[in-house]
Amino acid sequence: MNKNLAFRRFFPLFFCLFFVTAYAEDGSRLWLRYESDGQANISGTFGVARDELQTNWNGGPVVLKRQKGMPKDGYKIVSDGEQIRISASTDAGLLYGAYHLLRLQGMGNVGKSLNIEESPMYEWRILDHWDNPDGTIERGFAGHSIFWENPCEFVIRQYARANASVGINGAVLNNVNAKPQTLDSDNLKQVQWIADILRPYGIRVYLSVNFASPIRLGGLTTADPLDKDVAGWWKQKVDEIYRLIPDFGGFLVKANSEGEPGPCDYGRTHAEGANMLARALKPHKGIVMWRTFVYAPNDPDRAKQAYKEFQPLDGQFLDNVILQVKNGPIDFQPREPYSPLFTSLKSTLVMAELQVTQEYLGAANHLTFLAPMWQEFFSLVKPASLKAIAGVANVGDNINWCGHHFAQANWYTFGRLAWNPNLTAETIAREWLAQTFTTDKRFVNPMTDMMVSSYETVVSYMMPLGLHHQFAGGHHYGPEPWYTAPGIRSDWTPAYYHRADSLGLGFDRSSRGTDAVSQYPDELRDQYDDIRTCPEKYLTWFHHVPWDYRMHNGRTFWDELCHKYDEGVHGARRMLAIWDSMMPYVDKERFAEVQRKLRIQARDSEWWRDACLLYFQTFSKRPIPQDVEHPVHNLDEMMKFRIHITNYENPECGYSK
Ligand code: GCU
């Protein structure tokens, strides 16, 4: 067995043993760092809520009580100074109430009298795992899958606790690029085993399915959704699943996207495909989450394609189908305007798909707190217009779960916002910091500011002012605005998106260009269409901006672009400096690990600035302003090399041949 394989094979075992033998400051405890003597006085309903409080609560007596008539998953916490009473109509509600109490304890903030009433905004609060059967994770930067290949029951239970503590109640266990073997009877037994571990924590399991499964697994000659045998095959498969897992949640489907099979292969619509699956699931109360991440060449502008395919189908989906729409029209870019599908599907259930894993935001190396990004989304897409919410998970078998201690905050945030999308980034950052590190204000205050501003910093050094998809070929980590390859489709190259030329920079999606603006409601369309009223953060998304265009602050566009990159680089260095000053408040291990990552981030921010500015300068032919720091790299040298990423956890290799 080679060394890597041996490591892979036995690592989960070490991971498990580690958990049970010691609590080093390695991040494995996440935000669940309760300290208690286990002597709490808890009475009432049994179940996980009681266990959690019994083991972790260090305050006065708590009574858990079932109470009819409360909203699903909701709870009340009332205290009269002597006794705390948590009531809910379900076990899950009681559990959420128990974790709320423990959260207050972790924040050092229980208070004498409590009168809390909570219920979630969404019924479905789901993490999508892009985990493959061989244990690898697509766009995962924290090791291997905790579900497939050597799973460890203890680890899955800790995962369940973490999810339940923030209200997440569903997990899609496998990659949207799903293998037909997902539905193989042997595999379903493993799904059953996982479902049994997650169930006490109120978490249902879901599976991504391959639309061609009836052919590839069932031996049929077609997967046409209107074919009787195909529908019959799915019905039987679904019935088999429910015999094993009576509370199975349903299917997630990526169809006719990036080479995956789908109903369009048979001349059928997405609605016909989704409804066929929905009919099989309906008797069991299962749902179909059908993704709208498609980009068939029905329009030269990729940003318009999903809308053109799905908007005409509005109203044709059954009531247990929810369309799962990525937050932006392209693909989880550092910053995108919202996908116009959200405001144009009027008679169809819609859910948002956010990406917790930082595919395009520095992987597990950059500290990028995503709450401000998701708040920006919720400021335009009214939370109440959505039926559910999903997040692409950043969890792996890394000892700290997410690869970066601060990436845990994004998992935490996803759950908190799925429960209550109106929470502010600051509130969430404070909660997480206090529970995960210390309640000391000398730490929490500056670190909250640092976290909340990190998103803008990262966007500034990667792709400010509406730029998007300037990533290197083959991975989405570093910059390569010049990247192209023989025969590659143009919308997989940065030039398709930046459109740099001697006149300016940006993709003209105004009414004079591709008219993507017309997919937005009138008021926004007019705002985005006019370069003077278009928010500057989306400027090159919607406009081809002349190099000398005057920005609101009086600078030319070129100068502003240089300033933005400069702000990003300085912001990244400031993050490192703030962290360095936090040394007195943080344990040695986590301090050193975060410091190492922040150094990588500061270095990477310079790559980004230099690659983008020097390359765009070959078009703008304008000098970099005196008052910004000048690039340290040389463009010709950078273009000779590729950013070489073989191991995301150690990308120090940087540029190489
Ligand atoms: C992105 C990502 C893929 C993923 C796809 C999807 O393109 O890079 O890895 O499969 O999104 O969301 O389906």
Residues whose N, C-alpha, C, O or C-beta is under 5 A from the ligand:
A	BS01	GCU	E138 V176 F293
